[in-house]
Amino acid sequence: MVLLASLARFYVVRVRRRLVHELLAVLGIAVGVALVFAALVANTTLTSAMTTLTKGVVGETASLQMSARGPEGFPEQILTRVERTAGVVAAAPVLESRVNIVGPKGRRSVLMIGSDPRFARIAGPLLRPFTDINRNTVTAIGRQKIVGVPAPIARDLGISFGAPLRIETEARIVRVPIGVALAERDVGAIADSPVILAPLPYVQTISGLEDRVTRIFVQTEPGAEGQVADALRRLDDGDFNVRAANADIEVFEAAATPTKQSTTLFSMLSALVGFLFGLSAVLLTTPYRRGLIKQLQLSGFARRQIRQVLLFDALALGIAGSVLGLALGDLVSRHMFDDVPDYLAFTFSIGDQRAVTWTAVLVAGVAGIVAAYVAVFAPLREALPPTPRTGRSAAGRADRTTWATLAAAVAFGVASVIVVAAPQMAIAGLIALTVGLLLSLPLLLNLGSRLLTRLTRSMSTPALPLAAVELRSRVREIRTIAVAATGALAVFATVSITGARADLQRGLDASTRDNVGNADIWVTFPDAPNVLATTPFQDPRDAASQIEDLPGVRGVRLYRGSLLDVGDKRAWVVAPPREARHLVPPTQIREGDADEAARRVRAGGWAVLSETIADSLDASVGDLVTIPSPRPTRMRVAAVSTNLGWSPGSILLNADDYASAWNTDAASALHIETDPGTAPDAVKPQIQEALGTRRAFQVETRDERQAVHYAASRDGLTRLTQIAILVLVAAVLAMTTAMAGMIWQRRPLLARLKVQGFSNGTLWRALLFESLIVVAAGCGAGAVAGLYGQLLLSRALETITGFPVFYTAAVLVAAGTFCLVTAVALGMLAIPGRIAVRVEPTLGTVRRAQAVPAVRR
Amino acid sequence: MLELRQLAKTYASGGGELLTVLDGISMSVQPGELVALYGPSGSGKSTLLNIIAAIMPPDSGAVLVDGRDTATFDDQEASHYRKRQLGYINQSLDLIPGISAIENATLKLIGVCSAREARRRVTPIMERLGLADRLKNHPDQLSAGERQRVLLARALATEPRLILADEPTGNLDIQRSQEVLALLASLCDERDVAMLLVTHDPAAAAFADTAHELSNGRLTAYGPQSNGAVAPRRS
């Protein structure tokens, strides 16, 4: 047994001689670990931020909640009946309202939560300030007319405590005295959440929802949860749902699924690229380790001891790479993956808390060590005793290539079946495509080298034929394949994801044009997350009357919309006025006839459901369904649509049917149609002036609102772009590092070629040609497979999530990515290549005994 | 063909002292002549070949090839000289792995003629060297002697007028050494090639027209009186 200390000492002695190579290997592994870690942290952070807020409000004690179906809540009086229900220990009302708070440094959309001191008994840390606790900084705000603002938000907005706070709520502006700053020591990590607190009666007054609440949290006796839930449901006359107290987490999970899936998928591809990077870098040290094995063998070390030495190498590389990777991943997750996608922020109050779990650290760290182990041992298998070095016969190589090609064909076949018959298995399909791509590379490189040899047979210039010879000699080297595989994976991932993203973007843009194009000018509540126009405002007809007589205004109509929980899905309810140009968006219909559906929805009693909502209600075109609105309403399904860009699903009906089903006169937007020939831009200032500054309204032309929508949908997909860029950068680095290492290690051969009469220029061009072919073969294969991957992903997005997807093969993206990666890699290789060919020819005349392994016939 | 005039070369040793390995070397090699050069390890034999091959400049003196000083060659001319006029067989057995023996042997003809023509030219040479059944074998399927002969075939492929051979028999057994030396000698005769053969093998002198010994940076005549080896065939 070789002692650990001896192994460590031996390693340190050896590593000094090849520090640069070892550092490159560490860097390669670190890049892979960083990408995996950053993606894991981004995903856990999303859920954790939502969970933190939910637990902050709900605490650990409440087990049930009654949640309002509409933004106007339900009567507070029902609380008395709840408290009297058998099995209920405590019940506490909450009113939540989306508002803006405005300070000298800007405006912030927050969730205003109103509660009651009684709730503090069963609530989480967020509502502690409602109790009469004895703290200097937190004077109980129980029943006072003051608002608690998290200290970080107050700081960001420049709000000074004691000064009045401006709150914009439901199209009105209120100034309230400010009470307390909620620091982390008062409310825990929720201090980073976008919320403000106030006593329930005060929030009811501010929001204009007197005697209304949006939720009642219920603490039950142990074991009585089911019985209490049934009893509470019997109290329901359509105003609320009875669900688990923390049900919002499930709803959020459903909404965040597309983002998480895409991040996970990309992190897998990133991990593969990172691993190939690490492998390429570790392979730089392989010749040295081969020599080491030989020396150890000759010195009488047993196979087990040699393995221990190599294992120590792998562990040292893996641990160093993992530690560095975790640090890099932490930076990436802080600075690149830190934004909550807008589409989630529209509906959920998600804070800035980062969640770094031990699971993420372990998964990424162990992945780094395993990658190092594989990278160290895989290329040395044949060198390890007692297996004799067998060399690689041409027949053996041919066999391996044949098997790899057959396996690649099977993998591509599996992917094709998934594209056609089971797009919901997109992840499996992408894995099959990736496997097929990697397995086909040896064949492609072989074909490429043969083709080049054939093409250069009659050439009189030496560089290309020399490159062909060199390529043929290395086409089966694991490092050559690793370089090509790195490029292939990076281009594959970029093309498939970017292409699918573009398909989705086209679909979303079409949906936006149909929806936003229904009015020339939109008037909404200026809440930042109100892009979907789901925040209602009262007395909309008063506002409309201020506008409709203005010159250039042809008509003003009420648009209504909100979010409605259907099962575990928070659906987007879209209710345009009957007169809307595209009452039913023609580009988004999946089942049924768009014109007929529009006629029916206009007539009333009909709704268009997205596929996911239709599935959850088990309905198809023509069926009767009950919309779980505050006043449950039976409607017929006019058509089945895409999800209109909102991942949990959508319900579309006309604005009058909405008013009836939600039992409200409130609207969430005014649709303004301008006179023909009148530019909306010209009318907009008059509308802003007519509405005045007493109420907080936002006036946008169609183009402005479309721009906001486009930006929001692009923001939701930003993370994909960020990861794609990271993967590309990592891949280019990986390929250039590996190729530069190969070129550098080939200096003795270059020297021998110089002795044979090849000039510096010829050798340099030959090196570049050879690199070009390896990189281009990998990137080219990746681009073609990427187009296939795009088709698979787009089909999956369409069928699984119901997003609108307009497929167009991303040929330009594929060509552009191919050219970019190839050109950058070659550009970066030009300098080390130029330096390498300046090697002294005398290096080629030095004796290298046993340079070629023993004879094998 | 080849004339050396007062060549001198000095290296700095590890301790900072100057080590003179060539000290006024002058000699000439004519077409069809095989000159053997003996000397102990570290005597400067390989340095001398490197200077002749324009791989390394001398400190002083000149190498004249067909009357032209190699010190005047730029990179392009030096490359052309090594590729077209010179055959350099060094002691390393390194061939390019992963390609066949015939492809290794035709390496110098890349850019000179087509691949088909290169094969046509080299195949008879390889047959002559006893490699007829090894043309498609890869380096890891060849013995040391076979690899040595592939290197020889590569050196001969461009029909050079001068061959520098640095211990070409160092990896061969006695019988194979004799065969290779005989082959080199016959090539000199048949093709009128000038050849400078650096060797430790006493038997090589028997195949040479002239033999010298390099010792302490100077050339002396090599003969039976120095180490009992057989005398050069034409001495």
Interface residues (C-beta under 8 A of the other chain):
Chain A: G391 R392 S393 A394 T453 T456 R457 S458 M459 S460 T461 P462 A463 P465 L466 V469 E470 R472 S473 R474 V475 R476 E477 P748 L749 R752 L753 K754 V755 Q756 G757 F758 S759 N760 G761 T762 E840 P841 T842 G844 T845 V846 R847 R848 A851 V852 P853 V855 R856 R857
Chain B: S46 L49 N50 A53 I55 M56 D75 Q76 S79 H80 Y81 R82 K83 R84 L86 Y88 N90 Q91 S92 L93 D94 L95 I96 P97 G98 I99 E103 L107 K108 I110 G111 V112 C113 S114 A115 R116 H138 P139 D140 Q141 L142 S143 A144 R147 R154 T158 D166
